[in-house]
Amino acid sequence: MKPGIHPAYRPVVFRDSAANHAFLTRSTATSDKTVEWEDGNTYPVIDVEISSASHPFYTGTQRVLDTAGRVERFQRRYGRRER
């Protein structure tokens, strides 16, 4: 790797505003806001709208769509084209 061209890789807190959940990880993302973490150290904080704590796929609240019914309805409405 070339020295001096890569951004700093350091601990950052990501805070999910939808689930009121925060987690500490390493990232190159930067922020002017800081937060004091549970270990007593101060880290930059990045607010995100959705994370694994609030995303429907990870929380189990995902809805299953009836894709077969949609295809059948489309074919009834518009029919199949004959070549």
N, C-alpha and C positions, 0 to 999 in steps of 0.2 A: 504494500500500500504506500502511496505517496504521502509523506508527512505534511500536515498543515492544510489539507484540502477537505477533510472529512469533518462533519459537524460533531460536536461533543455528545457523547453517549452517556447519559447520567440518569439517576433516579428521578422519576416524575410521578406525581399523583394525578390520576384521572378520576374525576368526580362525575357520577351519573346523576343528573338533576331529576330524572323521572322516577328513579327508585331510591334516591337518597343513599347512594352507595358509593364508596370510594375505594380505590385500590392503588397500591404503590407498585410500579414497574419501572423498567428502564426504557428510555426513549431518546430520540434526538429532537423531539418537539420542544419548543420554547414557549414561555409565558412570562408576563410581567407580574401576574398574581402569584402569591405564595400561601402556603398553609403549613401549620405546625402539625406534624404527623404524630402517631402514637408513641414513637420512639424518642420524641423530644426534638428531633431535627426539623429544620424548615426546608420544604421542597417546593418547586414550582408546581402549580395546579392548573390542569386543563379541564374545563367543563365540557362534557359531552351530553348530547340529548338522549342517547340510547347506548346501552352496553349489554353484556350477557345477563346482567341482573334485571333488566327490564324488557329485553327483546322477547316477543312471543314464542319464537322457536325454542329458546333456551328455558323459558319459564313454563312451557307446556300448555300455554293458552292459545296455541296456533289453531286457526280454523282450517278444516279440510274443505277444499273446493270441489264441487261436483263437475269435473272436467268432461266426463263422458256425457252427461246430460247436456252440457253446452254444445258439444260437437253434434249430437243428435238434433238438437233444436236448430242449429245452423243449417244442417243438411236438409231438414224438413222445410225450413223457410226458403232457402235458396236452391235446393236440389243439387244433384250432381251434374256436372257438365259432361255431355257426350262429345266424344272426339270425332 
